[in-house]
């Protein structure tokens, strides 16, 4: 059985402002220290990425993986693993 993890926080900003930060994948290496690169591999018709490839280096953990995103306006975003070196997307 796969492990599951969830988290939640309260942010004092509009949903649109929060989603704009989440959707700005090019900026991830500037504020997420372990993210070395982030590349949109499949752009979406609304300007938000449908798939994004990540390269991370968190000291002893290095990985390359790709996530598929599902955007619901400015209300919700979810993602699933498409491929990865350390994790299985099945």
C-alpha positions in Angstrom: 0.0 0.0 0.0 1.3 3.5 -0.9 2.0 6.0 1.8 0.0 9.2 1.7 0.9 12.7 3.0 -1.3 15.8 3.4 -0.6 19.2 4.8 -2.5 22.5 5.0 -1.7 26.1 6.0 -3.6 29.3 6.0 -2.2 32.1 3.7 -3.4 35.7 4.0 -3.7 36.3 0.2 -6.3 35.9 -2.5 -6.7 32.5 -4.2 -5.6 34.1 -7.5 -2.4 35.4 -5.9 -1.6 32.0 -4.4 -2.3 30.2 -7.6 -0.1 32.6 -9.5 2.8 31.6 -7.3 2.1 27.9 -7.6 1.9 28.3 -11.4 5.2 30.2 -11.7 7.4 27.1 -12.1 10.3 29.1 -13.5 10.7 30.8 -10.1 10.7 27.6 -8.0 14.6 27.3 -8.0 14.6 30.9 -6.4 12.6 30.0 -3.4 12.7 26.2 -3.1 16.3 25.4 -2.3 16.2 21.8 -3.4 14.7 22.5 -6.8 17.5 22.9 -9.2 15.4 23.2 -12.4 11.8 23.2 -13.3 10.6 23.0 -17.0 7.1 23.1 -18.3 6.9 20.1 -20.7 3.3 20.4 -21.7 1.7 23.9 -21.6 -2.0 24.2 -21.0 -4.4 26.1 -23.2 -5.1 28.6 -20.3 -1.4 29.4 -19.9 -1.0 27.2 -16.9 1.2 24.1 -17.2 -0.3 20.7 -17.7 3.0 18.9 -17.1 6.3 20.0 -15.4 9.7 18.2 -15.1 11.6 18.8 -11.9 15.2 18.2 -11.0 15.9 18.2 -7.2 19.0 17.9 -5.1 18.3 17.8 -1.4 21.8 16.7 -0.2 21.6 12.9 -0.1 18.4 12.9 -2.2 18.5 13.6 -5.9 15.7 13.0 -8.3 14.2 13.8 -11.6 10.4 13.5 -11.9 7.5 14.9 -13.9 4.1 15.9 -12.5 0.8 16.4 -14.3 -1.3 19.2 -13.0 -5.1 19.7 -12.9 -6.2 23.3 -12.3 -9.7 24.2 -11.2 -9.7 28.0 -11.8 -8.1 29.7 -8.8 -9.8 27.4 -6.3 -7.8 24.2 -6.4 -4.8 22.5 -8.0 -3.9 18.8 -7.8 -1.1 16.8 -9.4 0.0 13.3 -10.0 3.3 11.7 -10.7 3.9 10.9 -14.4 7.4 9.5 -14.0 10.2 9.6 -11.5 13.5 7.9 -10.7 12.7 7.4 -7.0 9.0 6.9 -7.2 6.6 5.0 -9.4 3.9 6.9 -11.2 1.5 3.9 -11.2 
